């Protein structure tokens, strides 16, 4: 009667979830008697304790009731809750139908490239060296040791001379976007790149800010449009724009800074994957050109792991003072334990060695990808600047972007086009697929 698969899983919780879902879907009717603990255990091939724990959880949450000397019975659940559960279930089924062999949209660094042994050693070192200090309240702008380590790393890797005091550690990019809105004001107009990373504008909007999509050219955000607008803030990724891959030359960077000076605004320099310039050294930061008008920000999502929700920004002195006025009574959102471990990773040179290993790996993957694209039966032109972990593949003969994605889906490949990242209508982006290769391996490439 109950075809529940409990093999190789957290058996009691899986059983609880299955019974709960059947009650919510109406498969188990209100008032219906459930099997006894012993009978249910025998039917499912699990221990009586497993069933007992599942029933206890269902009882605690009110999905079932117990009658002495009679057994367990399903409770009545509100129809609205049933519908919500049904909608959620349908959504899950739709997601599962998209069973792609290769994902060129959400690329994550292969697990074997994460420095597990180094990280474990640093964690043990933090426990040994810091002890009870790890239980203390973390300052709102982050651990002093990590701020100093980030400043030293920026000087070594990018040549930026940053005062550690003005660095703010945050729980990833989206958290920092929200902080920026509170610093600069919800009444300001925020210019964002179009096409662009949708979470930037959506996070600003969630924090009550207005956004202005500004088109991206082959030299980055269109500064001429920005100069004519009423925008107060410009959020850009000058070293490798997502998704077009455009790199902003120094002439455009200088012009953007001059706009900020004239308008009294700010430039947010989002260096989300600047470490992955595969040819030559990283480009000069705008922050180094004008620290009074540029907010520099970066995260460790690409270089370490997306699950490591840790990023940082370098604020102009005036904005840092405002940050303290607003957030001084708050604690940092990032656990001190992780901040201390990352500081040791940066100070000990482990992070740069890890980056060099990653870049060597991605050079191999990048080269193999270009060969694979060149061998496709469809005519393909690759737009590649040697920066970041994605390239643009242009298909001049494609009838539509939908056709590109359909052909890819037929081969088990999930892909998006430039048009999927538009925040406002824009011509000239048709026929271009965005290929995120950060999660590719030579083995996966061989299947394309």
Buried (B, 14 or more C-beta within 10 A) or exposed (E): EBEBEBEEEEBBBBBBBBBBBBBBEBEBEEEEEBBEBEEBBEBBEBEBEBBBBBBEBBBEEEBBEEEEEEBBBBBEBEEEEBEEBBEEEEEEEEEEEEEBEBBBBEBBBBEEBBBEEBBEBBBEBBEEEBEEEBEEEBBBBBBBBBBBBBBBBBEEBBEBEBEBEBBBBBBBBBBBBBBBBBBBEEEBBBBBBBBBBEEBBBBBEEBEBBBBBBBBBEBBBBBEBBBEBEBBBBBBBBBBBBBBBBBBBEEBBBBBBBBBEEBEBBBBBBBBBBBBBBEEEBBBBBBBBBBEBBBBBBBBBBBBBBEBBBBBBBBBEEBBEBBEEEBEEEEBBBBBBBBBBBBBBBBBEBBBEBBEEBBEBBBEBBEBBBEBBEEEEEEBEEEBBBBBBBBBBBBEEBEEBEBBBEBBEEEEBBBBBBBBBBBEEBEEBBBBBBBBBBBBBEEBBEEB
